[in-house]
């Protein structure tokens, strides 16, 4: 009888265990990021009865415990626990930290957080080229863990989409050479997918597609295991420029983008539109599965389009998506004139999720509105992957909570839509905590962040960040990203920008950063062993030196105009030395080192069989071209993309920017 009872108890136990939501992936996340000691201490549970996007932090049998309503809420709660209880901040400059035998703090009460909206979007097509083009699986795995800890649950995912397009074109009868003429190279696929160019940076060899397919599988598997649903690229009518001749399709020529031929646009009125779209979604599902979300941006940044075609085009694109995946949502960027008014008129409410792409600098939700369509409040903090301390902390808070109060019916969440990442981590930590916080909690947010970032309370560090937050992180202009570093500019005596669409004018008092550096120096004796502190101090010092080059160049111009040769020589030598000082300072950190990025680009080839030195050179060419001339032309007068992706990187400063300035100074001596 006792044996019988034992069997029944075991069966009941197994049945109970089988009914519990599985938290093993979340535990594995903790172990990867914080170490096995932390994973063994932190108790994790999934409880759907908590509601929608909710988590609780408390204690269970003497251990810290995090409970989430779903996997994404659970991982957001894990990130919250480590930031606000253990005071351990994961950042791009430090993606993992093994805490060893550190005893995790046990909360004395229970804290509950309910997300105000359920959608938390991440990435921009450009991010995949400006920051991610040469990542391997190890680096991607770290980024996915970072996403999970920040509660991101719907990132854009385009790794592997070149394989899908290859499958589609081969099925349609294109040759491998013709596929190569269409698919862009690793550094330029973002603009290919936004229908701005084709083929540039290629051709991509077979080993590249094999690598992308494997990387795609790994990324999607990890994302979905952590409750992250990818936003997949949908079909919006793009076809190769020769599709009329090769396939007999009825296409429009949308013209050029920045000198590049755009892909042709398959007319939605063509009988083959639905057939091509169905084939695309079939191949997409084979490679990447399906999703509730598909990203499409027809007519991105201009292009010739007949006004009467806009409504039918959007209708055909939407119908094709729903035919392939019923109930799916169209995620569309609000950028320049898109989404066109005609699109907002013809797409049924509930089908669109509009990314108000630049809510922090140009909030179109205020000026245009989206005619009853759902939308996300997005922060586009970085353009081109450029360096520089920059943000709009107060402005983002004000704008987001204003939208919460006035747009509650259609505001469905937030998004980070940077063209480049790996700098200004405070901006992203701030944004992704907003949905979980009440407006009146924001007053003490900065002090809490500093404690999480450096592990302890420190008045000097808080004072430093308050000065930064009131200056460089309080941009009130609509400029595109940080004020650009003139050391990266094409040389002249009257530099006012580096790239075509931005500015080098400072929107803050640079002395505020000098005072902030004094406070950081005062804290260095206590915090100098903290890697986050060292990185932040170096970045602040870099910004101060960079800003100081503006008045220095003014003095050089004055000396030149006065023909004061002695002053000119002294000042130009100081300018060039300052570039060298910045270069040396950045060499300690991988994320700001050109040799590191070049080695990463080459290492892509090491993951594949049969690659050659020519393949490695091709990868580095994609990197080097993207961050310098961008197009094949190095004529800064006609090439509007030249130096668009300017970077203050160690190695690049001394080997690319400094020689330009040195030559300029010598020629104008």
Secondary structure, 3 states (H helix, E strand, C coil): CHHHHHHHHHHHHHHHHHHCCCCHHHHHHHHHHHCHHHHHHCEEEECHHHCCCEEEEEEECCEEEEEECCHHHHHHHHHHHHHHCCCCCCECCECCCCCCCCCCCCCCCCEEEECCCCEEEECCHHHHHHCCCCCCHHHHHHHHHHHHHCCCCEEEECCCHHHHHHHHHHHCCCCHHHHHHHCCCHHHHHHHHCCCCCCCCCCCCHHHHHHHHHHHHHHHHHHHHCCCCCEEECCCCEECCCHHHHHCCCEECCCEECCEECCEEECCCCCCHHHHHHHHHHHHHHHHCCCCEEECCCCCCCCCCCHHHHHHHHHHHHHHHHHHCCCCEEEEEEECCECCHHHHHHCCCCCEEEEECCCCCCCHHHHCCCCCCEEEEEECCCCCCCCCCCCEHHHHHHHHHHHHHHCCCCEEEEEECCCCCCCCHHHHHHHHHHHHCCHHHHHHHHHHHHHHHHCCCCHHHHHHHHHHHCCCCECCCCCCCCCCCHHHCCCCCCCCCCCCCCCCCCCCCHHHHHHHHHHHHHHHHHHCCCHHHHHHHHHHHHHHHHHHHHHHHHHHHHHHHHCCHHHHHHHHHHHHHHHHHHHHHHCCCHHHEHHHHHHHHHHHHHCCCCCCHHHHHHHHHHHHHHCCCCCCCCCCCCCCCCCCCCCCCECHHHHHHHHHHHHHHHHCC
